[in-house]
Amino acid sequence: MIILIEGPDGSGKSTLARKLADHFKAPMHHSARPLTGVQLRENMDYICELDARHDLVVIDRAGWVSEFIYSRAMFRDQMLSTYELLHYHNRAQIVIYCTADDYNIVEGKEHKPPEYMERLRESHDRVVSEYENFFSYPRRFTLLRYNYQSDDFSSFLKELNECVDLLR
């Protein structure tokens, strides 16, 4: 079973992934956005291998969702075909969409010029919008939302445990 954690930069994905991997005693894989289509496919195949070898795997941002979101938000061509996106997308049983009241996107960038910071905020807003749009459509997986700044982790974990138990 794959628990996939998605969301914009600064939404607490990595922190949540580590907590869930510890809770479920499951392997965790962090998928950074690869630079090439080949790297992206290798990453996706590796996630499928992990899924085949383990009862439960926690994935911190998988390329098949983030590649789609970021390519649309940044106005660039997708590195995966629609067929590939659907093939990988159907692997996840539970997707957790992380959000935040105040995204932490400027930490460590305070020294950048104001024009850079404005472009960063604009692109981040487009990414958030694309995620919201993506998760508004019907889906074949269980979707949970988690806001690390305002949601109670214990309540969220209880809901997640119930989902995992139902799908096992």
Accessible surface in RSA format (square Angstrom, percent):
REM  Atomic radii and reference values for relative SASA: ProtOr
REM  Chains: A
REM  Algorithm: Lee & Richards
REM  Probe-radius: 1.40
REM  Slices: 20
REM RES _ NUM      All-atoms   Total-Side   Main-Chain    Non-polar    All polar
REM                ABS   REL    ABS   REL    ABS   REL    ABS   REL    ABS   REL
RES MET A   1    25.88  13.4  10.64   7.0  15.23  36.3  12.16  10.3  13.72  18.2
RES ILE A   2     0.00   0.0   0.00   0.0   0.00   0.0   0.00   0.0   0.00   0.0
RES ILE A   3     0.00   0.0   0.00   0.0   0.00   0.0   0.00   0.0   0.00   0.0
RES LEU A   4     0.02   0.0   0.02   0.0   0.00   0.0   0.02   0.0   0.00   0.0
RES ILE A   5     0.00   0.0   0.00   0.0   0.00   0.0   0.00   0.0   0.00   0.0
RES GLU A   6     0.00   0.0   0.00   0.0   0.00   0.0   0.00   0.0   0.00   0.0
RES GLY A   7     0.00   0.0   0.00   N/A   0.00   0.0   0.00   0.0   0.00   0.0
RES PRO A   8     0.00   0.0   0.00   0.0   0.00   0.0   0.00   0.0   0.00   0.0
RES ASP A   9    54.33  38.1  52.59  52.3   1.74   4.1  21.25  50.0  33.08  33.0
RES GLY A  10    24.77  30.5   0.00   N/A  24.77  30.5  14.14  38.8  10.63  23.8
RES SER A  11     0.33   0.3   0.00   0.0   0.33   0.8   0.00   0.0   0.33   0.5
RES GLY A  12    18.27  22.5   0.00   N/A  18.27  22.5  12.89  35.4   5.38  12.1
RES LYS A  13    15.31   7.5  13.41   8.2   1.90   4.5   5.63   5.1   9.68  10.3
RES SER A  14    40.69  34.4  38.46  51.3   2.23   5.1  22.42  47.8  18.26  25.6
RES THR A  15    69.60  49.5  68.92  69.9   0.68   1.6  43.41  58.3  26.18  39.6
RES LEU A  16     3.51   2.0   1.75   1.2   1.76   4.4   3.13   2.2   0.38   1.0
RES ALA A  17     0.00   0.0   0.00   0.0   0.00   0.0   0.00   0.0   0.00   0.0
RES ARG A  18   127.06  53.3 125.00  63.7   2.06   4.9  56.51  77.2  70.55  42.8
RES LYS A  19    94.01  45.9  86.73  53.2   7.28  17.3  54.18  48.8  39.82  42.4
RES LEU A  20     0.00   0.0   0.00   0.0   0.00   0.0   0.00   0.0   0.00   0.0
RES ALA A  21    11.32  10.4   9.10  14.0   2.22   5.0   9.39  13.2   1.92   5.1
RES ASP A  22   102.87  72.1  96.53  96.1   6.35  15.0  30.30  71.3  72.58  72.4
RES HIS A  23    75.16  41.1  51.37  35.7  23.79  60.9  41.41  42.7  33.75  39.3
RES PHE A  24    35.31  17.7  13.66   8.5  21.65  56.3  18.03  10.9  17.28  49.5
RES LYS A  25   183.01  89.3 147.55  90.5  35.46  84.4 117.16 105.5  65.85  70.1
RES ALA A  26    14.18  13.0   1.36   2.1  12.82  29.2   5.06   7.1   9.12  24.1
RES PRO A  27    42.72  31.1  30.25  27.6  12.47  45.3  41.99  34.7   0.73   4.6
RES MET A  28    68.34  35.4  37.36  24.7  30.98  73.8  35.66  30.3  32.67  43.3
RES HIS A  29    36.22  19.8  34.31  23.8   1.91   4.9  24.74  25.5  11.48  13.4
RES HIS A  30    92.85  50.7  75.68  52.6  17.16  43.9  56.96  58.7  35.89  41.8
RES SER A  31     3.05   2.6   0.37   0.5   2.69   6.2   1.69   3.6   1.36   1.9
RES ALA A  32    66.51  61.2  55.15  85.1  11.36  25.8  59.57  83.9   6.94  18.4
RES ARG A  33    97.60  41.0  76.29  38.9  21.31  50.7  24.22  33.1  73.38  44.5
RES PRO A  34    25.50  18.6  10.37   9.5  15.13  55.0  20.13  16.6   5.37  33.4
RES LEU A  35   159.42  88.8 134.54  96.2  24.89  62.6 137.25  96.4  22.17  59.7
RES THR A  36    64.02  45.5  60.26  61.1   3.76   9.0  61.93  83.2   2.09   3.2
RES GLY A  37    14.69  18.1   0.00   N/A  14.69  18.1   6.66  18.3   8.03  18.0
RES VAL A  38    97.63  64.2  95.91  86.8   1.72   4.1  96.86  84.2   0.77   2.1
RES GLN A  39    82.46  46.1  79.38  58.0   3.08   7.3  24.86  52.9  57.61  43.7
RES LEU A  40     1.13   0.6   1.13   0.8   0.00   0.0   1.13   0.8   0.00   0.0
RES ARG A  41    82.49  34.6  82.49  42.0   0.00   0.0  39.48  54.0  43.00  26.1
RES GLU A  42   109.28  62.7 102.01  77.2   7.27  17.3  45.28  87.6  64.00  52.3
RES ASN A  43    23.51  16.2  17.97  17.4   5.54  13.3  13.86  33.4   9.64   9.3
RES MET A  44     0.00   0.0   0.00   0.0   0.00   0.0   0.00   0.0   0.00   0.0
RES ASP A  45    69.48  48.7  68.23  67.9   1.26   3.0  20.72  48.8  48.76  48.6
RES TYR A  46    90.61  42.3  89.56  51.0   1.05   2.7  56.96  42.8  33.64  41.5
RES ILE A  47     0.12   0.1   0.12   0.1   0.00   0.0   0.12   0.1   0.00   0.0
RES CYS A  48    19.95  15.1  18.06  20.1   1.89   4.4  15.75  39.9   4.21   4.5
RES GLU A  49    92.72  53.2  88.48  66.9   4.23  10.1  36.03  69.7  56.69  46.3
RES LEU A  50     9.15   5.1   9.15   6.5   0.00   0.0   9.15   6.4   0.00   0.0
RES ASP A  51    23.50  16.5  15.31  15.2   8.19  19.4   0.43   1.0  23.07  23.0
RES ALA A  52    87.53  80.5  45.29  69.9  42.23  96.1  56.12  79.0  31.41  83.2
RES ARG A  53   146.49  61.5 111.69  56.9  34.80  82.9  69.12  94.5  77.37  46.9
RES HIS A  54    70.79  38.7  59.22  41.2  11.57  29.6  44.07  45.4  26.72  31.1
RES ASP A  55   101.28  70.9  80.80  80.4  20.48  48.4  46.33 109.0  54.95  54.8
RES LEU A  56     6.64   3.7   3.62   2.6   3.02   7.6   3.62   2.5   3.02   8.1
RES VAL A  57     0.00   0.0   0.00   0.0   0.00   0.0   0.00   0.0   0.00   0.0
RES VAL A  58     0.00   0.0   0.00   0.0   0.00   0.0   0.00   0.0   0.00   0.0
RES ILE A  59     0.00   0.0   0.00   0.0   0.00   0.0   0.00   0.0   0.00   0.0
RES ASP A  60     0.36   0.3   0.36   0.4   0.00   0.0   0.00   0.0   0.36   0.4
RES ARG A  61    14.55   6.1  14.55   7.4   0.00   0.0   0.67   0.9  13.88   8.4
RES ALA A  62     0.00   0.0   0.00   0.0   0.00   0.0   0.00   0.0   0.00   0.0
RES GLY A  63     2.36   2.9   0.00   N/A   2.36   2.9   2.34   6.4   0.02   0.0
RES TRP A  64     3.91   1.6   0.09   0.0   3.81   9.0   0.09   0.0   3.81   6.2
RES VAL A  65     0.14   0.1   0.14   0.1   0.00   0.0   0.14   0.1   0.00   0.0
RES SER A  66     0.49   0.4   0.49   0.7   0.00   0.0   0.00   0.0   0.49   0.7
RES GLU A  67     4.18   2.4   3.44   2.6   0.75   1.8   2.72   5.3   1.46   1.2
RES PHE A  68    49.59  24.8  49.59  30.7   0.00   0.0  49.59  30.1   0.00   0.0
RES ILE A  69     0.05   0.0   0.05   0.0   0.00   0.0   0.05   0.0   0.00   0.0
RES TYR A  70     8.80   4.1   8.80   5.0   0.00   0.0   7.96   6.0   0.84   1.0
RES SER A  71     0.73   0.6   0.38   0.5   0.35   0.8   0.14   0.3   0.59   0.8
RES ARG A  72   109.68  46.1  96.11  49.0  13.57  32.3  21.19  29.0  88.49  53.6
RES ALA A  73     1.31   1.2   0.00   0.0   1.31   3.0   1.31   1.8   0.00   0.0
RES MET A  74    71.53  37.0  53.46  35.4  18.06  43.0  41.35  35.2  30.17  40.0
RES PHE A  75   158.04  79.1 121.87  75.5  36.18  94.1 131.99  80.0  26.06  74.6
RES ARG A  76    97.07  40.8  76.94  39.2  20.13  47.9  61.76  84.4  35.31  21.4
RES ASP A  77   131.23  91.9 116.60 116.1  14.63  34.6  36.07  84.9  95.16  94.9
RES GLN A  78    65.86  36.8  39.94  29.2  25.92  61.7  16.48  35.1  49.38  37.5
RES MET A  79    50.66  26.2  36.22  24.0  14.44  34.4  38.70  32.9  11.96  15.9
RES LEU A  80     5.37   3.0   0.00   0.0   5.37  13.5   1.93   1.4   3.43   9.2
RES SER A  81    57.22  48.4  43.86  58.5  13.37  30.8  51.23 109.1   5.99   8.4
RES THR A  82    93.85  66.7  89.53  90.8   4.31  10.3  57.85  77.7  36.00  54.4
RES TYR A  83   167.54  78.2 160.85  91.5   6.69  17.4 123.56  92.9  43.98  54.2
RES GLU A  84    34.98  20.1  34.72  26.3   0.26   0.6  18.72  36.2  16.26  13.3
RES LEU A  85    16.15   9.0  16.05  11.5   0.10   0.2  16.15  11.3   0.00   0.0
RES LEU A  86    99.56  55.4  99.53  71.2   0.03   0.1  99.56  69.9   0.00   0.0
RES HIS A  87    89.43  48.9  77.49  53.9  11.95  30.6  54.57  56.2  34.86  40.6
RES TYR A  88    13.04   6.1  13.04   7.4   0.00   0.0   1.51   1.1  11.54  14.2
RES HIS A  89    29.83  16.3  29.47  20.5   0.35   0.9  21.70  22.4   8.12   9.5
RES ASN A  90    71.46  49.3  43.37  41.9  28.08  67.6  23.26  56.0  48.19  46.6
RES ARG A  91    71.60  30.1  66.65  34.0   4.95  11.8  18.74  25.6  52.86  32.0
RES ALA A  92     5.09   4.7   0.09   0.1   5.01  11.4   0.11   0.2   4.98  13.2
RES GLN A  93    64.27  35.9  59.40  43.4   4.88  11.6  28.41  60.5  35.86  27.2
RES ILE A  94     0.00   0.0   0.00   0.0   0.00   0.0   0.00   0.0   0.00   0.0
RES VAL A  95     0.20   0.1   0.20   0.2   0.00   0.0   0.20   0.2   0.00   0.0
RES ILE A  96     0.00   0.0   0.00   0.0   0.00   0.0   0.00   0.0   0.00   0.0
RES TYR A  97     0.00   0.0   0.00   0.0   0.00   0.0   0.00   0.0   0.00   0.0
RES CYS A  98     0.36   0.3   0.36   0.4   0.00   0.0   0.00   0.0   0.36   0.4
RES THR A  99    23.90  17.0  23.90  24.2   0.00   0.0  14.53  19.5   9.37  14.2
RES ALA A 100    11.65  10.7   0.00   0.0  11.65  26.5   0.00   0.0  11.65  30.9
RES ASP A 101   103.44  72.5  66.10  65.8  37.33  88.3  35.53  83.6  67.90  67.7
RES ASP A 102   104.62  73.3  99.64  99.2   4.98  11.8  27.46  64.6  77.16  77.0
RES TYR A 103    45.40  21.2  31.82  18.1  13.58  35.3  27.45  20.6  17.94  22.1
RES ASN A 104    72.80  50.2  56.25  54.4  16.55  39.8  16.94  40.8  55.86  54.0
RES ILE A 105    19.77  11.2  15.09  11.2   4.68  11.3  19.63  14.1   0.14   0.4
RES VAL A 106    47.82  31.5  47.82  43.3   0.00   0.0  47.82  41.6   0.00   0.0
RES GLU A 107   120.88  69.4 106.07  80.2  14.81  35.3  38.61  74.7  82.27  67.2
RES GLY A 108    52.83  65.1   0.00   N/A  52.83  65.1  35.84  98.4  16.99  38.0
RES LYS A 109    65.31  31.9  65.31  40.1   0.00   0.0  32.22  29.0  33.09  35.3
RES GLU A 110   125.35  72.0  96.95  73.3  28.40  67.6  67.15 129.9  58.20  47.5
RES HIS A 111   142.46  77.9 105.22  73.1  37.23  95.2  92.66  95.5  49.79  57.9
RES LYS A 112    77.66  37.9  68.01  41.7   9.66  23.0  17.51  15.8  60.16  64.1
RES PRO A 113    68.44  49.9  61.70  56.2   6.74  24.5  68.40  56.5   0.04   0.2
RES PRO A 114   106.17  77.4  96.44  87.9   9.73  35.4 102.30  84.5   3.87  24.0
RES GLU A 115   107.50  61.7 100.10  75.7   7.40  17.6  60.20 116.4  47.29  38.6
RES TYR A 116    65.02  30.4  64.41  36.6   0.61   1.6  43.84  32.9  21.18  26.1
RES MET A 117    20.35  10.5  20.35  13.5   0.00   0.0  20.35  17.3   0.00   0.0
RES GLU A 118    89.24  51.2  89.09  67.4   0.15   0.4  38.73  74.9  50.51  41.2
RES ARG A 119   142.00  59.6 138.37  70.5   3.63   8.6  67.65  92.5  74.35  45.1
RES LEU A 120    37.78  21.0  33.49  24.0   4.29  10.8  37.13  26.1   0.65   1.8
RES ARG A 121   109.00  45.8 108.39  55.3   0.60   1.4  42.24  57.7  66.76  40.5
RES GLU A 122    83.48  47.9  80.07  60.6   3.41   8.1  29.11  56.3  54.38  44.4
RES SER A 123    19.27  16.3  19.27  25.7   0.00   0.0   9.71  20.7   9.56  13.4
RES HIS A 124    14.58   8.0  12.04   8.4   2.54   6.5  10.17  10.5   4.41   5.1
RES ASP A 125    94.02  65.9  87.87  87.5   6.15  14.5  27.73  65.3  66.29  66.1
RES ARG A 126    82.03  34.4  78.16  39.8   3.87   9.2  42.02  57.4  40.01  24.2
RES VAL A 127     2.08   1.4   2.08   1.9   0.00   0.0   2.08   1.8   0.00   0.0
RES VAL A 128    31.99  21.1  31.99  29.0   0.00   0.0  31.99  27.8   0.00   0.0
RES SER A 129    68.49  57.9  60.42  80.6   8.07  18.6  29.43  62.7  39.06  54.7
RES GLU A 130    33.49  19.2  32.22  24.4   1.27   3.0   2.18   4.2  31.31  25.6
RES TYR A 131     0.00   0.0   0.00   0.0   0.00   0.0   0.00   0.0   0.00   0.0
RES GLU A 132    69.52  39.9  66.25  50.1   3.28   7.8  35.61  68.9  33.91  27.7
RES ASN A 133    62.06  42.8  56.24  54.4   5.81  14.0  19.05  45.9  43.00  41.6
RES PHE A 134    42.84  21.4  33.41  20.7   9.43  24.5  35.49  21.5   7.35  21.0
RES PHE A 135     3.66   1.8   0.40   0.3   3.25   8.5   0.90   0.5   2.76   7.9
RES SER A 136    79.69  67.3  43.60  58.2  36.09  83.1  42.67  90.9  37.02  51.9
RES TYR A 137   128.57  60.0 126.89  72.2   1.68   4.4  90.58  68.1  37.99  46.8
RES PRO A 138   130.88  95.4  99.67  90.9  31.21 113.4 110.24  91.0  20.64 128.3
RES ARG A 139   104.12  43.7  66.88  34.1  37.24  88.7  20.78  28.4  83.34  50.5
RES ARG A 140   199.27  83.7 158.95  81.0  40.32  96.0  65.91  90.1 133.35  80.8
RES PHE A 141    18.78   9.4   4.22   2.6  14.56  37.9   9.62   5.8   9.16  26.2
RES THR A 142    46.80  33.3  39.16  39.7   7.65  18.2  24.18  32.5  22.63  34.2
RES LEU A 143    30.54  17.0   5.47   3.9  25.07  63.0   5.47   3.8  25.07  67.5
RES LEU A 144    10.87   6.1   8.34   6.0   2.53   6.4  10.87   7.6   0.00   0.0
RES ARG A 145   112.78  47.4  95.11  48.5  17.67  42.1  52.72  72.1  60.06  36.4
RES TYR A 146     9.66   4.5   9.34   5.3   0.33   0.9   2.96   2.2   6.71   8.3
RES ASN A 147    17.26  11.9  16.78  16.2   0.48   1.2   6.86  16.5  10.40  10.0
RES TYR A 148    90.41  42.2  69.57  39.6  20.84  54.2  56.51  42.5  33.90  41.8
RES GLN A 149    76.68  42.9  38.74  28.3  37.94  90.3  25.55  54.4  51.13  38.8
RES SER A 150    74.42  62.9  37.95  50.6  36.46  84.0  37.03  78.9  37.38  52.4
RES ASP A 151    60.98  42.7  46.22  46.0  14.76  34.9  12.74  30.0  48.25  48.1
RES ASP A 152    86.66  60.7  71.39  71.1  15.27  36.1  37.40  88.0  49.25  49.1
RES PHE A 153    52.62  26.3  48.85  30.3   3.77   9.8  48.85  29.6   3.77  10.8
RES SER A 154    80.03  67.6  70.51  94.1   9.52  21.9  35.63  75.9  44.40  62.2
RES SER A 155    69.79  59.0  58.71  78.4  11.08  25.5  37.01  78.8  32.78  45.9
RES PHE A 156     9.43   4.7   5.42   3.4   4.01  10.4   8.86   5.4   0.57   1.6
RES LEU A 157    27.31  15.2  27.31  19.5   0.00   0.0  27.31  19.2   0.00   0.0
RES LYS A 158   135.83  66.3 131.73  80.8   4.10   9.8  79.00  71.1  56.83  60.5
RES GLU A 159    83.24  47.8  81.22  61.4   2.02   4.8  26.98  52.2  56.26  45.9
RES LEU A 160     0.00   0.0   0.00   0.0   0.00   0.0   0.00   0.0   0.00   0.0
RES ASN A 161    44.50  30.7  44.01  42.5   0.49   1.2  18.46  44.4  26.04  25.2
RES GLU A 162    92.30  53.0  89.31  67.6   3.00   7.1  40.41  78.2  51.89  42.4
RES CYS A 163    19.34  14.6  17.78  19.8   1.56   3.7   2.23   5.6  17.11  18.5
RES VAL A 164     0.29   0.2   0.29   0.3   0.00   0.0   0.29   0.2   0.00   0.0
RES ASP A 165   100.74  70.6  82.36  82.0  18.38  43.5  28.58  67.3  72.16  72.0
RES LEU A 166   151.49  84.4 122.70  87.8  28.79  72.4 125.87  88.4  25.62  69.0
RES LEU A 167    79.60  44.3  50.84  36.4  28.76  72.3  53.46  37.5  26.14  70.3
RES ARG A 168   145.26  61.0  82.41  42.0  62.85 149.7  67.69  92.5  77.57  47.0
END  Absolute sums over single chains surface
CHAIN  1 A     9008.8       7460.4       1548.4       4890.2       4118.6
END  Absolute sums over all chains
TOTAL          9008.8       7460.4       1548.4       4890.2       4118.6
